[in-house]
Amino acid sequence: MEVHLRFLVKKKITYSFLILVFFVFSFLVFNKALIKDKTYSPDFKNKKTSYLIDFSLPELYSSDKIRLSEVIDNKEFSLVNVWASWCVPCREENDLLKSLSSISSLQIIGVNYKDRKKNSIKFLNDYGNPFKYNLVDKDGTESINLGAYGVPETFLVNKNRKILIKIIGPINDDDVKQIREIING
Amino acid sequence: MMLNRLGRLLMVKKRFMVFLFLFFNFFGNCYSETEPYSKLENDIAKNLRCLICQGQSIYDSNSEFALSMRIYIKDQIDSGHSEDQIYNMLVKKYGQWIVYDPGYSKKTFLLWFIPILFFLLGGAIIYLRIYKSKKYEKFF
């Protein structure tokens, strides 16, 4: 009888130990998952190199086909901005883009995403035009080729089309500061 | 009399159910003519996560991103790319998050091996318990 009792106590201890281990394990897992930042953005610093893909699209005003690589080759740095007239954050970001367009070694190239020509031209007339070129992406496939999520989205690339910064969503003052720092070396 | 009637009603119902079953099995597999996407396109869209939506695949979503992605998938298929090539291209652009299949990598090996580990551990516990209980039966 005594042996039996001792066996039971031993069993109880092992069980409670296992349960404790289980709880500690799940606590650690959930704790780690909850602390981690949920907003997802792809890592660019971890990747060694990522280059902007090349494509040709018609220009907004002239409707001539323009090759992105040829345009980017003109200046030291280029800011490729995906925008649309129906996108409200693009209006807010427009002023910051205009302030950046005064930098001599930088050109701003717009990718007009899923938009009507009439509306885009009206947008540029109303809010000002920071773009040197505007490539029209009517069905949004070339923006997917770029790796863009939607509007607005901004890529800072150098002459070799290497992506230096990618900003998902409207750019803010901090982003502008960062862009200026990179351009000034 | 009542029972007879009920039985007949049930029979009719049964026949009707069988008919319905066959009907939906037969016609359910047909594609409607208005379906704008091919089966391959839909299959690929189901395996891709809509990155700007919450908990939806490209197949489920009607967002601008998903609609563009649909056209992109169609273009890639038309230009002769295989299903796996399309996934690889998109993973390169958007990262592993876009596909539902997490794949094997340093980051995901735990994901693949923990279930196997738990299975073996559970098996070991069950085995030991049965083995031990038999051992103690001899004692008492």
Contacts between the chains, C-beta under 8 A, distances in Angstrom:
chain1	res1	chain2	res2	distance
A	3	B	139	7.1
A	4	B	140	6.9
A	7	B	136	6.9
A	40	B	51	7.9
A	40	B	97	6.2
A	42	B	94	6.5
A	42	B	95	4.3
A	42	B	97	7.6
A	43	B	95	7.6
A	113	B	64	8.0
A	114	B	64	5.9
A	114	B	68	7.2
A	139	B	68	6.4
A	139	B	71	5.1
A	140	B	64	6.5
A	140	B	65	7.7
A	140	B	67	7.2
A	140	B	68	3.0
A	140	B	71	7.0
A	140	B	72	8.0
A	141	B	68	5.9
A	141	B	71	5.2
A	141	B	72	4.6
A	141	B	75	6.0
A	143	B	68	6.6
A	144	B	65	8.0
A	144	B	68	5.4
A	144	B	69	6.0
A	144	B	72	4.6
A	144	B	93	7.5
A	145	B	72	7.4
A	145	B	93	7.6
A	146	B	93	7.8
A	147	B	93	3.8
A	147	B	94	6.0
A	149	B	51	5.6
A	149	B	52	5.5
A	149	B	65	6.4
A	150	B	52	5.6
A	150	B	63	7.9
A	150	B	64	6.2
A	150	B	65	5.3
